[in-house]
Amino acid sequence: MVKQAAICIIDGDTFDTDRNVRIRLARVKAPHVDTPEGQKAKRMLESLILRKAITYEPVATDTYGRTVAEVWVDSANVNDIMISYGYG
């Protein structure tokens, strides 16, 4: 498990950390950020992790070089929360 801070939310399932790691949430499939639903997903992810200490466990690297990971804030699994809001 790796601890860092989320500093930039790209869209509803991707963000950057303070150590220049781009993370894609495993199991989460948010709508494209250029849509109203995609903006809603981005705001949801921002509210969950932006400027907060996160812990993540890498599970893969995708074709764009992003780290695919399970992510937690405190004991809450961010991936599960996003999926519970319909972004699975």
Secondary structure as UniProt FT lines:
FT   STRAND          2..11
FT   TURN            12..13
FT   STRAND          14..17
FT   TURN            18..19
FT   STRAND          22..25
FT   TURN            26..27
FT   TURN            33..34
FT   HELIX           36..49
FT   STRAND          53..61
FT   TURN            63..64
FT   STRAND          67..73
FT   TURN            74..75
FT   STRAND          76..77
FT   HELIX           78..84
FT   TURN            85..86
//
